[in-house]
């Protein structure tokens, strides 16, 4: 992962964004010697967002199972049939 100072980002934003678009490698932006932000290209960000949504759905499903909020196959078919009508 590449690291850049926030002052470098200010001076060379176009160059950094061009390289980011080309190699899709996240850039860690530091301010006063400490990590301040990550800069990622749009495709990588959107992929991360979709993966996060999928993981959140799985976590909700696991919680529903742990809480006993499940239905059998027949009940699921009935509920789905109502949605598809």
C-alpha positions in Angstrom: 0.0 0.0 0.0 1.2 3.4 -0.9 1.5 6.2 1.7 1.3 9.9 1.0 1.4 13.0 3.1 -1.7 15.2 3.0 0.5 18.0 1.7 1.6 15.8 -1.2 -2.1 15.0 -1.9 -2.8 18.8 -2.1 0.1 19.4 -4.5 -0.2 16.3 -6.7 -3.9 15.3 -6.4 -4.2 14.7 -10.2 -1.1 12.5 -10.4 -2.2 10.5 -7.3 -5.7 10.0 -8.7 -4.3 9.0 -12.1 -2.0 6.4 -10.5 -4.9 5.2 -8.3 -7.1 4.6 -11.3 -4.3 2.8 -13.1 -3.1 0.4 -10.3 -6.2 0.3 -8.0 -3.9 0.3 -5.0 -5.3 2.1 -1.9 -3.3 5.2 -0.7 -2.9 5.9 3.0 -3.0 9.6 3.6 -1.1 10.8 6.7 -1.4 14.1 8.5 1.1 15.1 11.2 2.7 11.6 10.9 -0.5 9.8 11.7 -3.0 7.9 9.4 -5.8 10.2 8.5 -7.6 8.6 5.6 -7.5 5.9 2.9 -8.0 6.9 -0.7 -9.4 4.2 -3.0 -10.7 4.1 -6.6 -14.4 4.1 -7.3 -14.5 0.4 -8.4 -12.7 -0.8 -5.3 -15.0 1.3 -3.1 -18.1 0.0 -4.8 -16.9 -3.6 -4.5 -16.2 -3.1 -0.7 -19.7 -1.6 -0.3 -21.3 -4.6 -1.9 -19.2 -7.0 0.1 -20.1 -5.2 3.3 -23.8 -5.3 2.4 -23.6 -9.1 1.8 -21.7 -9.7 5.1 -24.3 -7.6 7.0 -27.1 -9.7 5.5 -25.3 -12.9 6.5 -24.9 -11.5 10.1 -28.6 -10.6 10.2 -29.4 -14.2 9.1 -27.2 -15.7 11.7 -28.7 -13.5 14.4 -32.2 -14.6 13.3 -31.2 -18.2 13.5 -29.7 -17.7 17.0 -32.9 -15.9 18.1 -35.0 -18.7 16.8 -36.7 -16.5 14.1 -36.8 -19.1 11.4 -39.5 -20.8 9.3 -39.7 -24.2 7.7 -39.6 -24.7 3.9 -43.4 -24.8 3.5 -43.8 -21.5 5.4 -41.0 -19.9 3.4 -42.6 -21.0 0.1 -46.0 -19.5 1.2 -44.4 -16.2 2.1 -42.3 -16.0 -1.1 -45.4 -16.8 -3.2 -47.2 -13.7 -1.8 -44.2 -11.5 -2.8 -44.2 -13.0 -6.3 -47.9 -12.5 -7.0 
